[in-house]
Amino acid sequence: MLGLRDQKNLAHLYSQRSTAYENLRDLDNAVLESALFMWMAVALVMVFYYAPIEKSQGIVQKIFYFHVPLAWNAFLGFLIVFIASFRYLATRDPKWDARAVAAAEVGVLFTTLVLITGPIWAKPTWGIWWTWDARLTLTFVLWLIYLGYLMLRRYVESPERRAVLSAIVGIIGFIDVPLVYFAIRWWRTQHPQPVLMGGQDSGLDPKMRATLMVCSATFLLLYTVMFRRRVAVERMKMLVDDLREQAEGARS
């Protein structure tokens, strides 16, 4: 048994370590966010001044440098949901549930932006805002799946039951991601064919390719910053829930 003084010293040491960890994490976030603003500035300059204007589509093609990286990073987010959900079911460790919901929220946000930028690009190019071809329809279904994932978390009160059900949905929902990616290879669609690894007729101007890579890295950094912030919020919510349960137990 520890004496009262030992318990106080131990609590003080834990508090110091926790404060040091929080300060280090805040420093990491500050560095990441500063880097993000610099990369954003570089990306915007490259999009509007470095990359050439596409001959057939004109200036509207510039949406490509936002639309495609958003989609790639949304896929990455749902992959994180898939992995974190598996890890939660295997370990029942709440940290994996926190990572899964954080990844899902940012992934849904990015997919929403994909569904907004796509029609803006499509209207002057195709003459229509939307068509129910394979890729567009599967992308819309993907958005609905993970929107349902987030709604499920709002309506299930039990933390453990909520985490388990969400993990199952997160794992099953990921099946749609490869379907979205391969849709333009498996079926004839109105969506443009891939410009990278799409075969002999695919390819990008070197300046366009460099701009796309910089924009993709920028959105990856944005995703990372938002993901880390959202995980921190989820951990705070878990701490509040634990304190509430302890308070209710003490009253009873």
Residue, then its C-alpha position, 0 to 999 in steps of 0.5 A: m500500500l502506498g502512503l498518502r505522500d507517495q500517492k500525491n508524488l505519483a499523481h504529481l509525476y503523472s501530471q508532469r508527464s501528461t503536461a509534457y506530452e501535451n506540450l510536445r503534441d501541441l508543438d507537433n501540431a504547430v509544425l504540421e500546420s505551419a508546413l500545411f500553410m506553406w504547401m498550400a501556398v506553393a500548391l496554389v501557385m503551381v495550379f494557377y501559374y505553373a501548370p499549363i491550361e489544358k487545350s480541350q477543357g480550358i481553365v475549368q480543368k484546374i479543378f482536377y488538381f483539387h478533385v483528384p487529391l481529395a478523392w485519393n485522400a478520402f480513400l486513404g481515410f476509409l482505409i484507416v477506418f478499415i484498419a482501425s476497425f479491425r484493430y478495435l474488434a481484435t483488441r477492444d482498445p478504445k484508441w482504435d475506435a477514436r482513430a476510426v471515427a476521426a478518419a471517417e469524419v475527415g473521409v466523409l468531408f473529403t468525399t463531400l468535396v469530391l461530389i461538389t467539385g465533380p459536377i462543377w467540372a462536369k457541367p462545362t465539360w459534359g454539358i450536364w451536372w451529373t450522370w448515374d454512371a458506375r463511378l459517380t454512382l459508386t462514389f455517392v454510395l460510398w458517401l452514403i455508407y460512411l455518412g450512415y456510419l457517423m449517424l449510427r454513432r450518434y444514435v447508439e448510446s452504449p460506447e462499447r456497442r457503438a464501437v462494435l457496430s461502427a467497426i463492422v460497418g467500417i469494415i464492410g463499407f470499405i468494399d466499395v472503395p476498390l469498386v469506385y477505383f476500378a469502375i472506369r477500368w471495368w465498365r464503360t463510363q462517362h467519367p474520364q479514364p485514368v491519367l496515371m497508370g491508365g495504359q498507352d493513351s494515358g499520361l500527363d504533361p510533366k508540369m501537370r504531373a508535378t502540380l498534381m503530386v504537390c496538390s496530393a501531398t498538400f491534401l495529405l498534410l491537410y488530412t493529417v492535421m484534421f485527423r490528429r485534431r479529431v482524434a484529440v477531440e475524441r479522446m477528450k470525449m472518452l475522458v468526459d464519458d469516463l468521468r461522468e460514469q464515475a460520478e454517476g457511480a459515486r452518487s449511487 
